[in-house]
Amino acid sequence: MTFLFLGTGTSHGVPMIGCDCAVCRSADPRDNRLRPSIYVECDNGQRILVDTTPDFRQQALRHDIRRVDAVLFTHAHADHVLGLDELRRFNHMTHQPVPLYGEARTLEQIKQTFAYAFNTSPHSGGGVPDLTTHVITHEPFSIGGERIVPIPVRHGTWTILGFRFGNFAYLTDCNAIPDTSLPLLKGLDVLVLDALRHRPHPTHFTVAQAIEVAKTVGAKQTLLTHICHDLGHAETSAKLPPGVALAYDGQRVTI
């Protein structure tokens, strides 16, 4: 199973509009971060996208993505859903609807944001994505035979979802992991974890907090994502403990 990081940035992306800081002007390609998403290439042939960021068209072109068998949504914030309309192209290529999976609240908010795509009345002009929705709870479920374990995490006052695929877990946008979720993270090879910046934030882990969570979980490797322009890749990476690293756009992890 291979995991491709389509984006590892925060909601603004890096470089940020109108910013001249050292990271936003950096020549290191690892400091160029699109909005956060991964693409999962399962051993059984399934291709699963986690979140449809506003950068999804650019991400799909950059990595020559030609197939999306399902989309998992962590939550319905703008930086995780606003690329939904780009799924129309996959409808055209496969002549099939794209299944969307998320909690009931997440799917309801997506339906409100993209009402035109879910309105059953006849459409008058313009392309409309063909989508089906599938409500998931906190119980494991399968897509095309691939078992997926939802991981509830705290994102400010919200409880949203991360996902575990085999020995890989993806936990973006979180500032706490409930004690009840920790057993779901045992035996990981790779943990992907939110680490926005060094300064505290009400809805995201700091780098130091993420390192402490990594110690608690005990995965063989922890990769940090949802990174803002405060963190230069090379400088930050040099100060991280063994087994912890910044993820970067285009990185592939195979398990």
N, C-alpha and C positions, 0 to 999 in steps of 0.2 A: 504494500500500500504506500502510495506517495502523496505527500502534502505539499502543495505549492502556495507560497505566500503571495497573494495578489496585491496586498497592501498591508503596511504595518504602521501607518500614521494615525494621528488623532483626527478629530472631526474637521479641522481646518486643512489637513494635509501639510506636507513639508516639501518644497518651500511654501510659506504662508503668504497670502496676498499682501503686498505692500510692506514686506519685512526685509530688512537688509542685514540681519544678524549673520554671524559666521556660519551657522548651520544652514540657514536658508540660501546662502550664497556659496555653499560648499561645492567643490568639484568631485567629492566622493559620491559615487552613485548610490551608496548605501544610506546617504542622508536625504535622498529623494524618496519620500514616502507618500503613497496614495492611501486612500481611506481603507480601513481594515477589513480583510476578507481572506479566506483560503479556498482552494479548489482541491478536492479530494479525488484521487484516482485509485479506486478500489481494485483489489486483486480479481474480483468477480466481473470486472468490466464496467461497473457503475461509475458515473462521474457526478459528484455531488458538490454543489456550490454552497458555501456558508455566507449568507448575506449578499445583497445586491447593492453595492456602494454607488455613490454618484459617479465614481470613476470606472464603473464596470465595463463600459464600451472600450475605454482605453486599455483596461486590464486584459480583456478578451483578445483584443488585437495584438497587444504586446506579446502574449503567450500563445497565440494561435489556438484559442479555445474554440472548438467546433461542436461541443456536445455538453449539454446540461440535462442530466436525467432527473434531478430534483434540486430544490433549494431549501436549505434550513435557515430559519431566522432566529437569531439570538434575542432580538427585541426590535422595536419599531422606530428607533431614533433615526433622524434624517440620514446620517452618515452610513447607515446600515441598510436602507431600503430604497433610496431615491433613484437607483439604477434599474428598478424593476421593469420599466418599459423596454429595456434593451433585450428582454427575453423574447420579444416578438421575432427577432432574427432566428432564434433557435426553433420557434414554431415553424417558420418557413422552411428550415432545413430538414426537420424531422417529421413535419405534418402531424405533430402530436402536441397536446397541451403539456405545459411544464407544471409538475406538482410542487406546491409550496407547503412546507411543514413549519408549524410554530404553535406556540400557546394560543389559546382562544383570544386573549386580549391582544396579543401581537397581530394576529390575523385580522381581527376586527379593525384595528387601527390602520393596517395596510389597506383594507377595503375602503376605509374612509378617505385615505390619501389618494388612492387610485380608483375612485368610484367608477370612472368610465370603463375600467377593465372588468368590473364585476356587475355592471348594470345589465340586466337581462333583456332590456328593451332593444329594438333594432338600432344598430349603429349607423350614423350618417357621416360617412367619410372618415378618412384617417385610419391608421393602423391601430389595432387593439390587440394586446397580448392575450393568448389563449392559456388560461391558468386554471388549475384545480387547487383546492385548499384542503389540508388535512390537519386536524387539531391533534396536538400531542400534549401529553401530560408530563409528569416527572418519572414515568415508567419507561423502560427500554422499549424500542420499536425497531422495525426493520425496513430498509428500502432495498428492493431487489435482492433480498437475502443478506444484506449487510446490516449487522446489529449495531445500533447506535444508542448510547446511554446519555440522556439529558442530565446535566449537572447544574442544579440551581445555585446561583451566586447572587450577591447583593450588588446593586448598582445605584448608589445613593439610597433612596427610600424604596426603590423597586427591587423585586426579585425577578431576574431574567435568567436566561439559559446559556450555559456553555455545553459542549458536546464531547463525548469520548468515543473514539473509533479505535477498537483494539487497545493497544498500549499507548495511544496518543490522545491527549486531551487539549481542547482549545477553549480557553477562558478569557475572552476579551471583555472589556468594559465592566470591571468589577472593583470594588473596594473592600469586600469581605467575602469569605467563603464560610457558609454555615457549618457548624460541627457535623450536621447530618449529611453534608456533601463530602466530607473528607474521606469516608470509607469508599466512595465511588472513585477515588483517585489513587487507590493503592496499586502498586505494581506497574507504574507508568515507565515507559522508556523516555517519552518526551511530554513535558508540560509546557503549553504556551500560555503566557500569563500577562495580563495588563500591567504596564509600568509607565505611566504617563510622563513623569518628570521627577526631580528631587524634591521640589516643594510640595507640601500637602495639598490635596484636592478632595472635595467632598464626595466625589463619585468614582474616583480611580485610585488604584494603588500608586504609591511612590516607588521609586527603584528600591529603596531600603525595605519597604513593606513587602514588595514582591520577593525580595531575597529571603526574608523571613518565612514567607509562605512556601517558597521553594524548599527550604530546609524542613518544614513540617511535612510536606507532601513526599519528599524524598525521591522524586523522579531521577532517572539517570542523567537527564539533561533538561534544563529549563530555558526556554526562549522567550524573551520579552517583546511585547508588541503594544500597539496603540500608543506610539511614542510621539511626543511633541518636539518642537524645534529647540527646546532647551537642551536636548541630548545629542551631541555629536557622536556618530557611530564609533569612530576610532578612539576618541578620548574616553568615552563612557565604557567601552568594551575593555579597555586596559585596566580598569579599576574593578571589574566584576570578579566575584569569586569563581573558582573552578566549577564547571558544570552549569554555569549561568552565562548566557550571551544575549545580545540584542539580535532579534530577527531582522531581516531586511527584505525589501520587495524583490521577488524573483527567486528567493531561496527555496530549495527543494529539500524535503526530509523524507527519506524512505525507511520504512519499518517492515 
